[in-house]
Amino acid sequence: MAIDDVDISQLIVENYFSALKERLRSDVCLVGAGPANLVAATLLAQAGRKVTLFEKKLAPGGGMWGGGMMFSRIVVQPEAKHLLDEFGIGYTRDSRTSLLVADSVEAAAALTFHACRAGVAIFNLISAEDVLIENERVTGLVINWTPVGLNKLHVDPIMVRAAAVVDGTGHDALLCELVARRGLKLATATGGVVGEGAMAAETGERLVVERTGEIFPGLWLLGMAAAAVHGSPRMGPIFGGMMLSGEKLANLLKEI
């Protein structure tokens, strides 16, 4: 069979833009393809929701790929074991602590694979520049190619709409920062982004799940973004809280 070079280009362009056009309106738009958002997106898609995930970097997976200090291992507490099992992630149990140890590369790859298989549309190298706000409610996102921002190019963005928007941008809590900058009040102690606290894994893991939820009408947060916005401690390379946070968010959004 002869292969024409332009046929290759045509297939890529047609298929990509058909997929993007289909996702200009979604049930849920999530920003940041870290482990919390990957879990949430997968469970929501499995429940029949139309789910779109934007990731500014080349690869989904967030900070999970690097393990702890580039040692490709992560720790997960037993409370999140059912999620490791559900996503087919292998692990060993430490006999001294009962903590579970998983390969960070396998974990990030498995979460990404299951999200795609569940029907989540993942668009990498796309950044959220802003949020759409109508009648004091977040109703969508303003998006652009990541290289546009990196190179400070004067290129206007496009807009997408969703019934729920999720801030999974980690330490930056980007979407919450954008809302707070406009003088709108977040559901925090100060009404703004408090900033994450010092390292304390046990407290941080508990609070990141407790503080997962709606932070402003139409805007939800989870994972490290929840820690950063509410002032909870960071927790380092233990990822059970991230996964449980994603599970909680999915359950909350499935109810509305």
Secondary structure, DSSP 8 states (H G I E B T S, - for coil): ----HHHHHHHHHHHHHHHHHHTSEEEEEEE--SHHHHHHHHHHHHTT--EEEEESSSSSSGGGTTTBTTBSEEEE-GGGHHHHHHTT---EE-TTT--EEEEHHHHHHHHHHHHHHHT-EEEETEEEEEEEESSSSEEEEEEEEHHHHHTT-----EEEEEEEEEE--GGG-HHHHHHHHTT---SSSSSS----BS--HHHHHHHHHHT-EEEETTEEE-HHHHHHHHT-B---SB-HHHHHHHHHHHHHHHT-
